[in-house]
């Protein structure tokens, strides 16, 4: 028998390149650049809006807790700035953190001892921390009258009526006020968006 060689057509073995042409690559990069130029500013605005909302909502929650605890316990409850979550720091920026505490002597400061909380006439008690909140980053929360506390009496009425101005903060630079928390004499809390 004859030795037969099997031949295959060269046409079937030709590989096609599966990459992009230069024009396809330029179009793809251009579309990606356009999408990024639209998305990045929107993403930045969303992050800033979330920071403002977080700071506002966290402080509103603390104020609501303070008011409800004042009504429940029939005692004075205070919210003050606190950098260490255990005592009032005296700073004016609530974004450094705050504590909600039982304020036995209604002075707006946390007393570790020397107050009469239980009504027995002895000053051997201490104010009690109810809740602490650490730093809120990216914002500044300053009370308009620059006091470092807000409190409620036994009837849930505000003892430190005021407005909290909330602004974005980058490093040591504070922007303009974007939101406000307003506490009325009755203790009612409302938030306002500043145009």
Secondary structure, DSSP 8 states (H G I E B T S, - for coil): ---------TTTT-----S--HHHHHHHHHHHHHHHHHHHHHHHHHHHHHHHHHHHHHHHHHHHHHHHHHHHHTS-EEEEE-SSSSS----SBGGG-EEEEE-TT-SSS--SSSB-SSSSS---B--EEEEEE---TTEEEEETT--SEEEE-TTS-BSS-EEEEEEEEETTEEEEEEEEEEE-TT--EEEEE--
